[in-house]
Amino acid sequence: FGAAGDWVTLRDDAELNVGVRPEADLSRVRLLFDGGGHGTHVAGIVAGYEGPGSPWNGLAPGARILAIKVGNSRYGGPTTNLSIVRALEWAGQRGARVVNLSFGGSSFAGGAGTPDARAADEAVERHGLLCCFSAGNDGPALGTVGSPATARRVLSVGAYVSPETMRAAYAQLGPSPGERLFGFSSRGPTPGGDLGVSILAPGAAWSPVPSWQLVHSEKMNGTSMAAPQVAGAAALLLSAALAEGVPASPARMIRAIRASARPVPGLLPVEQGAGLLQLDRAYETLVRLREAPAERELRARVENATGTGGGIVDRGGAGGEPFDRDVEVSVVWPRTATNEARLAFERRLVLEADAPWVEVPPRLVLNADGGSFSVRVDPRQLPEGVHGALIHVRDPERTGMGDELTVPVTLVRPSAVLPDGRFSLSLSLTPGERTSRFLRVPAGASRVRLRATAGAGTPNQYTFGLATVEAWRRPDDRRTGARATLSAGDGVDLAASVIAGTVVELVAFSHWNANQPGALALEGRFEGPIARQNQWLFVSDWMAN
């Protein structure tokens, strides 16, 4: 197969398409096939081809696919960091230009320092790969983007759904909920404050599946379906750029894709990154950048209570008062950089924050060693909940060509907890809406219990979550969730272990395919020996008076 692209179909009961790859000494023959269907579906979104005008054609039907298997189908598809590292290296060695990875998982650190995230960044530099990775399906809570999508030099893709898709693919009835993010789509920020999500693309698709499944195609959804939409678009951009002689390094293509994206109203920066992919505008931006100097990667470094990374994140640690953070900006020099290039480097940049509660200086000057600036965040006029802003670092000589660097700011204002550890909140949700509240864990508490009860109205389907951000706890230990259809008076219970002094998120997502506007009552309490006015109250039965 690797030499000629030939394959055969095992007929009768199997209907299995098989490629054959013998070892060089003919001691062993490998049979190549898709044992699950996920990979075929993803590849079809990128480059499926069934003839001119076919609705089953992918975004880039002329693209050549290099299939690399990283999951073991015999055990449900698990993998290891080493498998992903080897796959990226193998792709680069064989001349791949665009990589799609609809795969990933939670990590302890949740940032750009995980082994496979570091390997992805290394592969971009060494082999010139443009990497499109699925952000993950662990939403709707914040801080759920998985590795290696947290790598710095890749596109991490979230799952968008349009009103047209809601009706055509999911038979949504009633008033349009508008543009939405799928509830399962993982959200940022990372513990170090990075966005976590770079771009959005449609997260549902009809696409081919292996013939042994005895169906021609299937509808699937997930960030696994969103990432190949971007990979296919990137293949088209690269093809057009090569044909027209337009420079198209991975860094420049990512810049064009992000600079041309359309922000989706109502979504936080950590939910959507730059916004929804716009392929035509991305190519126009790429052409405008034709004569611009090659990109020089800038990297922000901010120390936060939850971790060090490329953004500012505060989960109520400042107590609602203004605070300052220092942002160190470094210039990332490749191994091949010369001393002459370093000596000649100087950038005069303009800073602008897109929210009135974030203050930045007007300018930043960088030399080869980088530079720094201070940021003042004033949350006093903000309501309870989560708020997001972006600090744009731009070159005034590249107007309309995107940011040189974007520094996200994510701020949480927690709700109050009663002295005995109880809390009570009310939420109103429209179909497709995500709402969250945040609570600071009292001293001595080790567990939180929550009961969500539906108000009056027709049965609605919700996804609930409890989540905290602690860098060195297992993902399953720091978040939990439930999905339930609730009629008036129905409830669902959740519980999670917590650490005193941290902030826990209570999140509810109202599904859009059949729901009506609804109300939820959230009641619960923290358990453990809770400090109360110079005495300790041991709380164990959260329903006790």
C-alpha positions in Angstrom: 0.0 0.0 0.0 2.8 2.4 0.9 4.4 1.9 -2.5 1.5 1.8 -4.9 -1.6 2.7 -2.9 -3.3 -0.6 -3.8 -5.9 -2.2 -1.5 -8.4 -5.0 -1.7 -11.8 -5.7 -0.2 -12.5 -8.9 1.7 -16.0 -9.6 0.5 -18.9 -11.8 1.8 -19.3 -11.3 5.5 -16.3 -9.1 6.1 -16.6 -6.2 3.6 -13.3 -5.1 4.9 -10.9 -2.9 2.9 -7.3 -4.0 3.6 -3.9 -2.6 2.6 -0.9 -4.9 2.8 2.6 -3.9 3.9 5.3 -6.6 3.9 8.5 -6.3 5.9 11.7 -5.7 3.9 12.8 -9.3 4.5 9.3 -10.7 3.9 9.3 -12.3 7.4 6.0 -10.6 8.3 3.1 -9.0 6.5 1.0 -6.2 8.1 -2.7 -5.8 7.3 -3.7 -2.2 7.4 -7.4 -1.2 8.1 -9.5 1.0 10.3 -10.7 -1.1 13.2 -13.0 1.6 14.7 -14.3 4.0 12.1 -13.3 7.2 13.8 -10.2 7.7 11.7 -12.1 7.1 8.4 -14.8 9.6 9.4 -12.2 12.2 10.2 -10.2 11.6 7.0 -13.4 11.9 5.0 -14.0 15.4 6.4 -10.5 16.4 5.3 -10.2 14.8 1.9 -13.0 12.4 1.1 -13.7 12.2 -2.7 -16.6 10.4 -4.4 -16.6 12.3 -7.7 -17.4 15.8 -8.9 -20.2 17.5 -7.0 -20.7 14.7 -4.5 -22.0 15.8 -1.1 -19.6 13.3 0.5 -16.5 15.2 -0.7 -14.3 16.6 2.0 -13.0 20.1 2.3 -9.8 19.3 0.3 -10.7 16.3 -1.9 -7.4 16.5 -3.7 -5.3 16.1 -0.6 -3.2 13.0 0.0 -3.8 11.3 3.3 -0.9 9.8 5.3 -2.7 7.6 7.9 -0.9 7.0 11.2 -2.6 5.0 13.9 -1.9 6.1 17.5 -4.8 4.3 19.3 -5.1 0.5 19.9 -8.5 -0.6 18.6 -8.3 -3.9 20.6 -8.7 -2.0 23.8 -11.1 0.8 22.8 -8.5 3.1 21.3 -6.2 4.1 24.2 -2.7 5.5 23.4 0.4 6.8 25.1 2.4 10.0 25.0 5.2 8.1 23.2 2.8 7.0 20.5 1.8 10.5 19.7 5.4 11.7 19.8 6.5 9.0 17.4 3.5 9.7 15.1 4.4 13.4 14.8 8.0 12.6 14.1 7.0 9.9 11.5 4.7 12.4 9.8 7.4 15.0 9.6 10.0 12.6 8.2 7.7 11.6 5.4 6.9 15.0 4.2 3.5 15.8 5.7 2.6 19.5 5.8 -0.7 19.5 7.7 -1.4 17.2 10.7 -4.8 16.5 12.1 -5.0 14.9 15.5 -8.6 14.2 16.6 -7.3 12.6 19.8 -6.1 13.7 23.2 -6.9 13.5 26.8 -6.7 15.2 30.2 -3.4 15.9 31.8 -2.2 16.7 35.3 -0.7 20.1 34.4 -3.2 20.9 31.6 -0.7 23.3 30.0 1.9 23.5 27.3 4.5 21.5 29.3 3.1 18.0 28.8 5.3 15.6 26.8 3.1 15.3 23.8 2.4 19.1 23.8 6.1 19.8 23.8 6.7 17.2 21.1 4.1 18.9 18.9 5.9 22.3 19.3 9.1 20.6 18.5 7.7 19.0 15.4 6.4 22.3 14.1 9.9 23.8 14.4 11.8 20.8 13.0 9.5 19.7 10.2 7.3 22.7 9.4 4.1 21.0 10.3 0.8 22.9 10.7 -0.9 21.0 13.5 -4.7 21.0 14.0 -5.7 19.3 17.2 -9.1 18.7 18.8 -9.6 20.7 22.0 -11.4 17.8 23.8 -14.9 16.8 24.7 -14.8 17.4 28.5 -17.0 20.5 28.6 -19.0 22.5 29.6 -16.8 23.4 32.6 -13.8 25.8 32.2 -10.3 24.5 32.3 -11.0 21.3 30.4 -8.9 21.5 27.3 -6.8 18.4 27.0 -3.2 17.7 25.9 -1.6 18.0 23.3 -4.1 20.7 22.2 -2.5 22.9 24.8 0.8 23.1 22.8 1.8 26.7 21.9 2.4 26.3 18.2 -0.7 24.4 17.2 -4.3 25.2 16.4 -6.6 23.9 19.2 -10.1 23.5 17.7 -13.4 23.8 19.5 -16.8 22.5 18.3 -19.2 25.1 16.9 -22.8 24.5 15.8 -24.9 26.8 13.6 -28.7 27.1 13.7 -28.8 25.5 10.2 -27.0 22.5 11.5 -29.3 22.3 14.5 -32.3 22.0 12.2 -30.9 19.9 9.4 -28.8 17.4 11.4 -30.6 17.3 14.7 -34.2 18.2 13.9 -34.2 21.2 16.3 -37.7 22.7 16.6 -39.0 26.0 17.8 -37.2 29.4 17.8 -33.5 29.4 16.8 -31.1 29.3 19.7 -28.6 31.2 17.6 -24.9 30.3 17.1 -23.6 28.1 19.9 -20.7 26.0 21.2 -21.5 22.3 21.7 -21.9 21.7 25.4 -19.3 18.9 25.3 -16.6 21.2 23.7 -13.7 21.7 26.1 -13.1 25.2 27.3 -10.0 27.1 28.5 -8.2 28.6 30.2 -5.2 26.5 31.1 -3.9 26.7 34.7 -1.3 29.2 33.3 -3.9 31.5 31.8 -3.5 30.5 28.1 -6.7 30.5 26.0 -6.6 26.7 25.5 -8.8 27.1 22.4 -7.4 28.7 19.2 -10.3 28.6 16.8 -13.8 27.2 16.2 -15.1 25.0 13.4 -18.3 23.0 12.8 -18.3 20.1 15.3 -20.7 17.9 13.5 -20.5 16.2 10.1 -21.8 13.4 7.9 -18.8 11.5 6.6 -17.8 8.0 5.3 -17.1 5.2 7.7 -15.4 1.8 7.0 -17.4 -0.5 4.7 -17.4 -3.3 7.3 -19.9 -1.2 9.3 -22.3 -1.8 6.3 -23.4 1.8 6.1 -22.2 4.4 3.6 -21.7 7.3 6.0 -22.6 8.4 9.5 -23.2 11.6 11.4 -20.8 12.2 14.3 -20.1 15.1 16.5 -17.2 16.2 18.7 -14.1 18.3 18.5 -12.8 15.3 16.6 -15.0 16.5 13.7 -14.1 20.2 14.2 -10.3 19.7 13.9 -10.4 18.1 10.4 -12.5 21.0 9.2 -9.6 23.3 10.0 -7.0 20.7 8.7 -8.9 20.6 5.4 -9.1 24.4 5.2 -5.4 24.6 5.9 -4.7 22.1 3.1 -6.6 24.4 0.7 -4.8 27.5 2.0 -1.4 25.7 1.5 -2.4 24.5 -2.0 -3.4 28.0 -3.1 -0.3 29.6 -1.5 2.0 27.2 -3.3 0.2 27.8 -6.6 0.4 31.6 -6.3 3.9 31.8 -4.7 2.6 33.2 -1.4 4.8 32.4 1.7 2.9 30.0 3.9 5.0 28.8 6.9 3.0 27.2 9.7 3.3 30.4 11.9 2.1 32.6 9.0 -0.9 30.3 8.2 -1.9 30.2 11.9 -1.6 34.0 12.0 -3.8 34.4 8.9 -6.4 31.9 10.2 -6.7 33.5 13.6 -6.6 37.1 12.3 -9.5 36.4 9.9 -11.7 34.4 12.2 -15.1 35.8 13.1 -15.8 36.1 16.9 -19.1 34.4 17.9 -21.3 36.7 20.0 -21.9 35.6 23.6 -18.8 33.3 23.9 -15.9 34.0 26.2 -12.4 34.2 24.6 -11.4 31.0 26.5 -14.4 29.2 24.8 -13.7 30.3 21.2 -10.2 31.6 20.8 -10.1 33.9 17.8 -13.6 32.8 16.7 -15.1 30.9 13.8 -12.9 29.8 10.9 -13.4 32.0 7.8 -11.5 30.3 4.9 -11.9 33.0 2.2 -10.8 35.8 4.6 -7.9 33.7 5.8 -6.5 33.5 2.3 -7.0 37.2 1.8 -5.0 37.8 4.9 -2.3 35.4 3.8 -1.9 37.3 0.6 -1.7 40.7 2.4 1.1 39.2 4.4 3.0 38.3 1.2 5.7 41.0 1.6 5.8 41.0 5.4 9.0 39.9 7.2 9.0 36.3 8.5 7.2 35.8 11.8 9.2 36.0 14.9 7.5 34.1 17.7 6.8 36.1 20.9 5.8 34.3 24.0 4.2 35.7 27.2 4.9 34.5 30.7 2.7 35.3 33.6 2.8 33.9 37.1 -0.7 33.0 38.4 -1.8 31.3 41.6 -2.9 28.3 39.5 0.2 28.1 37.3 2.6 29.9 35.1 1.7 30.4 31.4 0.8 32.8 28.7 -2.2 34.7 30.2 -3.7 36.2 33.3 -6.1 34.1 35.3 -7.6 34.9 38.7 -10.2 32.7 40.3 -11.2 35.1 43.1 -7.7 35.3 44.7 -7.7 39.1 44.7 -10.9 39.3 46.7 -12.6 41.6 44.3 -10.0 44.3 44.6 -7.8 45.7 41.8 -4.5 43.9 41.3 -1.5 44.1 39.0 0.3 41.4 37.1 3.6 41.5 35.3 3.8 40.1 31.7 7.2 39.0 30.6 7.5 38.8 26.8 10.3 36.7 25.3 11.5 36.3 21.7 11.7 32.7 20.7 14.8 32.2 18.6 15.2 29.1 16.5 18.4 27.1 16.6 19.5 28.5 13.3 19.2 32.2 14.3 22.4 34.1 13.8 24.0 36.7 16.1 23.5 39.3 13.4 19.7 38.6 13.4 19.7 39.1 17.2 21.6 42.3 17.1 19.3 43.8 14.4 16.1 42.8 16.2 13.9 45.6 17.6 10.1 45.9 17.7 8.0 48.8 18.7 4.5 47.5 19.5 1.2 48.9 20.5 -0.9 47.5 23.4 -4.7 47.6 23.7 -7.1 45.9 26.0 -10.6 45.2 24.8 -12.4 45.5 28.2 -12.6 48.7 30.4 -11.6 46.7 33.5 -8.2 45.9 32.1 -5.6 48.7 31.9 -2.3 48.4 29.9 0.4 50.8 28.9 0.2 52.2 25.4 3.5 50.8 24.0 6.0 48.0 24.3 9.6 48.0 22.9 11.4 44.7 22.5 15.0 43.8 21.8 16.4 40.3 21.2 16.0 39.5 25.0 12.3 40.6 25.0 10.7 43.0 27.4 7.9 43.3 29.9 4.8 45.3 30.8 2.4 45.6 33.7 -1.4 45.0 33.6 -3.9 46.3 36.1 -7.2 44.4 36.5 -10.1 46.1 38.3 -13.0 43.8 39.0 -14.9 46.0 41.4 -17.8 46.8 38.9 -18.1 43.3 37.6 -20.9 40.9 38.6 -20.4 37.4 40.0 -19.3 34.9 37.5 -16.6 34.6 34.9 -15.3 37.4 32.7 -12.9 37.4 29.8 -10.8 40.0 28.0 -7.9 40.1 25.5 -4.8 42.2 25.5 -3.8 42.8 21.8 -0.1 43.3 21.1 0.1 44.7 17.6 2.7 46.0 15.1 1.4 49.4 13.8 3.2 48.7 10.5 1.0 45.5 10.0 -2.5 47.0 10.3 -5.2 44.4 9.7 -2.8 41.5 9.8 -3.5 40.2 13.3 -1.7 40.3 16.6 1.9 39.8 17.2 0.9 38.4 20.6 -2.4 38.0 22.4 -2.6 37.8 26.2 -5.9 36.6 27.6 -7.3 37.8 30.9 -9.8 35.5 32.7 -11.4 36.7 35.9 -13.7 34.9 38.3 -15.9 36.6 40.9 -17.1 33.9 43.4 -20.5 33.9 45.0 -21.0 33.9 48.8 -21.2 30.8 51.0 -23.1 30.9 54.3 -21.0 30.4 57.5 -22.2 26.8 57.9 -21.0 26.0 54.3 -24.4 26.1 52.7 -25.2 27.9 49.4 -28.3 28.5 47.3 -28.3 29.9 43.8 -30.9 30.4 41.0 -30.2 30.1 37.3 -32.3 30.9 34.2 -31.2 29.3 31.0 -32.4 29.5 27.4 -31.8 26.6 25.0 -28.1 26.3 24.2 -27.0 28.6 27.1 -24.1 27.8 29.4 -24.2 29.4 32.9 -21.7 28.9 35.7 -21.3 30.1 39.3 -18.1 29.9 41.4 -17.8 29.3 45.2 -14.7 29.6 47.4 -14.1 26.4 49.4 -14.3 27.2 53.1 -11.4 26.4 55.4 -11.6 22.8 56.5 -14.0 21.6 53.8 -13.0 18.5 51.8 -16.1 17.8 49.8 -19.0 19.6 48.1 -22.5 18.3 47.4 -24.9 19.9 45.0 -28.6 19.3 44.1 -30.0 20.9 41.0 -33.8 21.1 40.8 -35.8 22.1 37.8 -38.5 24.8 38.1 -41.9 24.9 36.3 -42.0 24.1 32.6 -41.7 21.3 30.1 -39.0 18.6 30.5 -35.6 19.9 29.6 -32.2 18.2 29.2 -29.2 19.6 31.0 -25.6 18.8 31.5 -24.2 19.7 34.9 -20.6 19.9 36.2 -18.5 20.6 39.3 -14.9 21.5 38.5 -11.9 22.9 40.3 -8.4 23.9 39.1 -5.6 22.2 40.9 -2.6 21.4 38.8 -1.5 18.1 40.4 -4.8 16.3 41.0 -6.0 13.7 38.6 -8.7 15.0 36.2 -11.3 12.6 37.6 -10.6 13.9 41.1 -11.0 17.6 40.3 -14.2 17.5 38.2 -17.4 15.5 37.9 -20.6 15.8 35.8 -24.1 14.5 35.0 -26.6 14.6 32.2 -30.3 14.5 33.0 -33.7 15.3 31.6 -35.7 17.1 34.3 -39.3 18.0 34.6 -40.7 20.4 37.2 -39.5 19.4 40.7 -37.0 16.8 39.4 -33.5 17.0 40.6 -30.0 15.6 40.1 -27.2 15.2 42.7 -23.5 15.7 42.3 -20.6 15.5 44.6 -16.8 16.1 44.4 -13.8 16.3 46.6 -12.3 19.8 47.0 -9.4 21.6 48.6 -9.9 24.5 51.0 -9.1 27.9 49.7 -9.6 27.0 46.0 -12.7 27.9 43.9 -15.1 25.4 42.6 -17.2 26.0 39.5 -20.9 25.0 39.3 -21.9 24.8 35.6 -25.2 24.0 33.8 -25.7 23.7 30.1 -29.2 23.7 28.6 -29.4 21.5 25.5 -30.7 23.2 22.4 -32.3 20.4 20.4 -35.6 20.2 22.2 -35.4 22.5 25.3 -37.5 25.5 26.3 -36.4 28.3 28.6 -36.1 26.9 32.1 -35.1 27.7 35.6 -32.9 25.8 38.0 -32.4 26.0 41.8 -29.0 25.0 43.0 -28.6 24.0 46.6 -25.8 22.4 48.5 -23.1 22.6 51.1 -19.5 22.0 51.7 -18.7 19.1 54.1 -15.9 18.8 56.7 -14.8 20.6 59.8 -15.7 24.2 58.6 -14.4 27.2 60.5 -17.2 29.4 61.9 -16.6 32.5 64.1 -13.6 31.1 66.1 -15.2 27.6 66.3 -15.3 24.6 64.1 -18.5 23.1 62.8 -18.3 19.5 61.5 -20.7 19.2 58.5 -21.4 15.7 57.1 -25.1 15.5 56.3 -25.6 18.2 53.7 -29.4 18.0 53.9 -29.5 18.4 57.7 -30.9 21.6 59.2 
